[in-house]
């Protein structure tokens, strides 16, 4: 596929898929959780701190360095504080749901290219969809 014109049927179908996702009954709640998190600077800072600390600990481990009990305890404390924050918890839940949508759409796209046609549901569905409970 070379350049895809913005008025092509392919683009229109992709936009239709985006519209279907956006019109899903769960979508407004997901957006609300993400927007509430993004509007709260202290929670975003706390989230970034946990990510930075986790990254530093993973980097030390990958270099073969031992983590001290104090480092691990401090990380767990900061992480637990974050997870006890309802905005952060809602945001993380929303991110997981969004990731599941990405996985499902991606699985169908992969099957389309693999099969050379639109897959049947059963061809792209292995009995699980990342833990969302749908069948």
C-alpha positions in Angstrom: 0.0 0.0 0.0 1.5 3.3 -1.0 0.1 6.6 0.2 -3.5 6.2 1.2 -5.6 9.1 0.2 -7.6 10.7 3.0 -10.8 10.1 1.0 -10.1 6.4 0.2 -12.5 3.7 1.3 -9.8 2.3 3.5 -9.6 5.6 5.5 -13.3 5.8 5.7 -13.5 2.3 7.1 -10.8 3.1 9.6 -12.8 6.2 10.6 -15.9 4.1 10.9 -14.0 1.8 13.3 -12.9 4.8 15.4 -16.5 6.0 15.5 -17.7 2.6 16.6 -15.2 2.6 19.4 -16.0 6.2 20.4 -19.8 5.4 20.4 -19.4 2.3 22.6 -21.3 2.7 25.9 -18.1 2.3 28.0 -16.1 4.9 26.1 -17.3 8.0 28.0 -16.4 6.5 31.3 -12.9 5.6 30.0 -12.4 9.1 28.7 -13.6 10.6 32.0 -11.1 8.6 34.0 -8.3 9.6 31.7 -9.3 13.2 31.6 -9.6 13.4 35.4 -6.2 11.9 35.9 -4.7 14.3 33.3 -6.2 17.3 35.0 -4.6 16.4 38.4 -1.0 17.5 38.4 -0.1 16.1 41.8 -1.4 12.7 40.9 0.4 12.8 37.5 3.6 13.7 39.4 3.1 10.9 41.8 2.6 8.5 38.9 5.8 9.7 37.2 7.7 9.3 40.5 6.6 5.7 40.7 7.5 5.0 37.1 10.9 6.7 37.5 11.6 4.7 40.7 10.6 1.4 39.0 12.7 2.2 36.0 15.7 2.9 38.1 15.2 -0.4 40.1 14.8 -2.4 36.8 17.9 -0.8 35.4 20.0 -1.7 38.5 18.7 -5.3 38.3 19.5 -5.5 34.6 23.1 -4.4 35.4 23.4 -7.2 38.0 23.3 -4.8 40.9 21.6 -5.8 44.1 18.6 -3.9 45.3 18.6 -2.9 48.9 15.7 -3.7 51.2 15.3 0.1 51.7 15.0 0.8 48.0 12.4 -1.9 47.5 10.5 -0.8 50.6 10.5 2.8 49.5 9.3 1.8 46.0 6.5 -0.3 47.4 5.5 2.5 49.8 5.3 5.1 47.0 3.6 2.6 44.7 1.0 1.6 47.3 0.2 5.3 47.9 -0.4 5.8 44.2 -2.6 2.7 44.0 -4.7 3.9 47.0 -5.5 7.1 45.1 -8.8 6.7 43.3 -7.9 8.9 40.4 -4.7 6.9 39.7 -6.5 3.6 40.2 -9.2 4.6 37.8 -6.6 5.8 35.3 -4.7 2.5 35.4 -8.0 0.6 35.0 -8.9 2.7 32.0 -5.4 2.2 30.5 -5.9 -1.6 30.8 -9.3 -1.5 29.1 -7.8 0.7 26.3 -4.9 -1.7 25.9 -7.4 -4.6 25.6 -9.2 -2.8 22.7 -5.8 -2.3 21.0 -5.0 -6.0 21.4 -8.4 -7.1 20.0 -8.2 -4.8 17.0 -4.6 -5.7 16.5 -5.4 -9.4 16.5 -8.0 -8.9 13.8 -5.7 -6.8 11.7 -2.9 -9.5 12.0 -5.3 -12.2 10.9 -6.5 -10.1 8.0 -3.0 -9.8 6.7 -2.2 -13.5 7.5 -5.3 -14.8 5.7 -5.6 -12.2 3.0 -9.3 -11.7 3.8 -11.6 -10.6 6.6 -11.2 -13.1 9.4 -14.1 -14.8 11.0 -14.5 -14.1 14.7 -13.3 -17.6 15.6 -10.2 -17.3 13.5 -8.9 -14.3 15.5 -10.3 -15.3 18.9 -8.4 -17.9 20.9 -11.0 -18.1 23.7 -9.6 -15.2 25.6 -9.3 -11.5 25.0 -6.8 -10.4 27.6 -8.9 -10.9 30.6 -11.9 -8.8 29.8 -14.3 -11.7 30.3 -16.1 -11.5 26.9 -16.8 -14.5 24.8 
